[in-house]
Amino acid sequence: MALNTKEKTIALISNGIAIYSLYQKQGSLPENITMFDFILKVIPDDIKPELSADLIDEVFEYVSTTHSS
C-alpha cells in the first residue's frame, strides 16, 4: 500500500523535526533559523502544497507529547 500525499507530508515533517532537533543539540544550525524555516527547506517542492503551519504545529505537538510521556 502506497502512502498518500498527506501521509508523506506528515512523515517528512516528523523527519524534519527530528533532524532539526539533532542539529540544534549539536549546535550546527545556521543562526536565526526556525523549525518552520528548516522544514520548508527540507520538504520537496511537490509536497509543499500540502504543507501548512497548522499541520507542522499538529505534528510537532503530537511528537513532543508522545516522546515526553
C-alpha positions in Angstrom: 0.0 0.0 0.0 1.5 3.3 -1.1 1.3 6.4 1.1 -0.9 9.2 0.0 0.4 12.8 -0.2 -0.9 13.8 3.2 0.8 10.8 4.8 4.1 11.6 3.0 3.9 15.2 4.2 3.4 14.1 7.8 6.3 11.7 7.6 8.6 14.4 6.1 7.5 16.9 8.8 8.3 14.4 11.5 11.7 13.7 10.0 12.4 17.4 9.6 11.6 17.9 13.3 13.9 15.1 14.3 16.8 16.4 12.2 16.2 20.0 13.4 16.4 18.8 17.0 19.6 16.8 16.3 21.3 19.8 14.6 20.1 22.1 17.4 21.7 19.8 20.0 24.9 19.7 18.0 24.9 23.5 17.6 25.2 23.0 13.8 22.2 25.0 12.7 22.6 28.4 11.0 21.8 31.3 13.2 18.2 32.5 13.3 16.7 29.5 11.5 13.4 28.4 13.0 12.0 24.9 12.9 9.4 26.2 10.3 12.1 27.6 8.1 14.1 24.4 8.3 11.1 22.2 7.5 10.3 24.4 4.5 13.8 23.8 3.2 13.8 20.1 3.5 10.3 19.4 2.1 10.3 18.6 -1.6 8.6 21.1 -3.9 5.9 18.6 -5.0 4.8 18.1 -1.3 4.8 21.8 -0.3 1.1 22.4 -1.4 0.0 20.0 1.4 2.2 21.9 3.9 0.7 24.3 6.4 1.8 25.9 9.7 -1.1 24.2 11.4 0.0 20.8 10.2 3.6 21.4 11.3 2.2 22.5 14.7 0.0 19.5 15.0 2.8 17.0 14.1 5.2 18.8 16.5 2.7 18.7 19.3 2.0 15.0 18.8 5.7 14.1 18.6 6.5 16.2 21.6 3.8 14.8 23.8 4.5 11.2 22.7 8.2 11.4 23.5 7.7 13.2 26.8 5.4 10.5 28.3 
